[in-house]
């Protein structure tokens, strides 16, 4: 006897369908999670985890889409920030400051 696999509702939606069988609005996350291009970077770091998303829409004050920021983008930026921070700390320590 085959073991029954429990699937989520979203997984069931795709069974037996081809891409032309459904609309994008049927599969996209709702609501769209966005950040303003003037928001602090710490908000960019917090929002994906809080909403369980890996991509954020970056919009301006007119609600115009400027960019999609991915979790990979955020990791690269965070890595650069900490690399610079610790490099500066090391220089300060060597200089005795």
C-alpha atoms as a printed R data frame, in Angstrom:
   type eleno elety resid chain resno      x      y       z
1  ATOM     1    CA   UNK     A     1  0.000  0.000   0.000
2  ATOM     2    CA   UNK     A     2  1.383  3.399  -0.990
3  ATOM     3    CA   UNK     A     3  1.958  5.911   1.768
4  ATOM     4    CA   UNK     A     4 -0.317  8.936   1.536
5  ATOM     5    CA   UNK     A     5  1.577 12.209   1.259
6  ATOM     6    CA   UNK     A     6  0.011 15.139   3.070
7  ATOM     7    CA   UNK     A     7  0.211 18.254   0.950
8  ATOM     8    CA   UNK     A     8 -0.637 21.833   1.768
9  ATOM     9    CA   UNK     A     9 -3.495 23.623   0.054
10 ATOM    10    CA   UNK     A    10 -1.044 25.507  -2.180
11 ATOM    11    CA   UNK     A    11  0.640 22.275  -3.282
12 ATOM    12    CA   UNK     A    12 -2.749 20.755  -4.148
13 ATOM    13    CA   UNK     A    13 -3.467 23.784  -6.332
14 ATOM    14    CA   UNK     A    14 -0.665 22.817  -8.751
15 ATOM    15    CA   UNK     A    15 -1.479 19.117  -9.149
16 ATOM    16    CA   UNK     A    16 -2.253 18.345 -12.786
17 ATOM    17    CA   UNK     A    17 -1.968 21.951 -13.944
18 ATOM    18    CA   UNK     A    18  0.303 23.561 -16.483
19 ATOM    19    CA   UNK     A    19  1.522 27.179 -16.251
20 ATOM    20    CA   UNK     A    20 -1.106 28.385 -18.720
21 ATOM    21    CA   UNK     A    21 -3.875 26.869 -16.537
22 ATOM    22    CA   UNK     A    22 -3.759 29.588 -13.867
23 ATOM    23    CA   UNK     A    23 -3.148 33.285 -13.381
24 ATOM    24    CA   UNK     A    24 -0.202 34.811 -11.558
25 ATOM    25    CA   UNK     A    25 -2.530 36.389  -8.980
26 ATOM    26    CA   UNK     A    26 -3.612 32.853  -7.991
27 ATOM    27    CA   UNK     A    27 -0.106 31.868  -6.910
28 ATOM    28    CA   UNK     A    28  1.541 35.073  -5.700
29 ATOM    29    CA   UNK     A    29  1.843 35.878  -2.028
30 ATOM    30    CA   UNK     A    30 -0.800 38.228  -0.690
31 ATOM    31    CA   UNK     A    31 -0.430 40.901   0.448
32 ATOM    32    CA   UNK     A    32  2.695 42.037  -1.368
33 ATOM    33    CA   UNK     A    33  5.292 42.949   1.243
34 ATOM    34    CA   UNK     A    34  7.119 46.141   0.351
35 ATOM    35    CA   UNK     A    35  9.514 48.659   1.820
36 ATOM    36    CA   UNK     A    36 10.078 52.281   0.951
37 ATOM    37    CA   UNK     A    37 13.414 53.230  -0.578
38 ATOM    38    CA   UNK     A    38 13.869 55.688   2.332
39 ATOM    39    CA   UNK     A    39 13.392 53.008   5.026
40 ATOM    40    CA   UNK     A    40 16.213 52.127   7.387
41 ATOM    41    CA   UNK     A    41 18.170 48.985   6.453
42 ATOM    42    CA   UNK     A    42 17.244 47.345   9.765
43 ATOM    43    CA   UNK     A    43 13.629 47.269   8.550
44 ATOM    44    CA   UNK     A    44 14.797 45.450   5.413
45 ATOM    45    CA   UNK     A    45 16.418 42.850   7.645
46 ATOM    46    CA   UNK     A    46 13.356 42.405   9.889
47 ATOM    47    CA   UNK     A    47 10.482 42.375   7.428
48 ATOM    48    CA   UNK     A    48 11.171 39.128   5.489
49 ATOM    49    CA   UNK     A    49 11.331 37.026   8.649
50 ATOM    50    CA   UNK     A    50  8.257 38.658  10.103
51 ATOM    51    CA   UNK     A    51  6.246 37.893   6.954
52 ATOM    52    CA   UNK     A    52  7.977 34.653   5.908
53 ATOM    53    CA   UNK     A    53  9.006 35.968   2.496
54 ATOM    54    CA   UNK     A    54 12.339 35.938   0.659
55 ATOM    55    CA   UNK     A    55 11.733 38.938  -1.595
56 ATOM    56    CA   UNK     A    56 10.705 42.511  -0.868
57 ATOM    57    CA   UNK     A    57  9.373 45.072  -3.307
58 ATOM    58    CA   UNK     A    58 11.175 48.396  -2.952
59 ATOM    59    CA   UNK     A    59  8.855 51.289  -3.742
60 ATOM    60    CA   UNK     A    60  9.140 55.070  -3.710
61 ATOM    61    CA   UNK     A    61  6.724 57.570  -2.173
62 ATOM    62    CA   UNK     A    62  4.525 57.339  -5.308
63 ATOM    63    CA   UNK     A    63  4.177 53.552  -4.861
64 ATOM    64    CA   UNK     A    64  6.316 52.984  -7.974
65 ATOM    65    CA   UNK     A    65  8.241 49.716  -7.959
66 ATOM    66    CA   UNK     A    66 11.975 50.430  -8.031
67 ATOM    67    CA   UNK     A    67 13.548 47.037  -7.332
68 ATOM    68    CA   UNK     A    68 12.989 43.596  -5.893
69 ATOM    69    CA   UNK     A    69 15.372 42.877  -3.011
70 ATOM    70    CA   UNK     A    70 16.072 39.192  -2.422
71 ATOM    71    CA   UNK     A    71 17.284 37.427   0.694
72 ATOM    72    CA   UNK     A    72 20.568 36.895  -1.178
73 ATOM    73    CA   UNK     A    73 20.901 40.674  -1.687
74 ATOM    74    CA   UNK     A    74 20.308 41.230   2.024
75 ATOM    75    CA   UNK     A    75 22.950 38.665   2.996
76 ATOM    76    CA   UNK     A    76 25.525 40.278   0.716
77 ATOM    77    CA   UNK     A    77 24.837 43.749   2.117
78 ATOM    78    CA   UNK     A    78 24.879 42.522   5.721
79 ATOM    79    CA   UNK     A    79 28.167 40.722   5.080
80 ATOM    80    CA   UNK     A    80 29.702 43.904   3.639
81 ATOM    81    CA   UNK     A    81 28.487 45.965   6.613
82 ATOM    82    CA   UNK     A    82 29.961 43.591   9.191
83 ATOM    83    CA   UNK     A    83 33.194 43.129   7.234
84 ATOM    84    CA   UNK     A    84 33.724 46.897   7.196
85 ATOM    85    CA   UNK     A    85 32.711 47.206  10.841
86 ATOM    86    CA   UNK     A    86 35.202 44.591  12.056
87 ATOM    87    CA   UNK     A    87 37.933 45.862   9.731
88 ATOM    88    CA   UNK     A    88 37.528 49.320  11.286
89 ATOM    89    CA   UNK     A    89 37.532 47.834  14.805
90 ATOM    90    CA   UNK     A    90 40.762 45.988  14.020
91 ATOM    91    CA   UNK     A    91 42.402 49.199  12.717
92 ATOM    92    CA   UNK     A    92 41.283 51.093  15.843
93 ATOM    93    CA   UNK     A    93 42.712 48.377  18.094
94 ATOM    94    CA   UNK     A    94 46.058 48.384  16.270
95 ATOM    95    CA   UNK     A    95 46.222 52.185  16.497
96 ATOM    96    CA   UNK     A    96 45.479 52.022  20.222
97 ATOM    97    CA   UNK     A    97 42.243 53.939  19.933
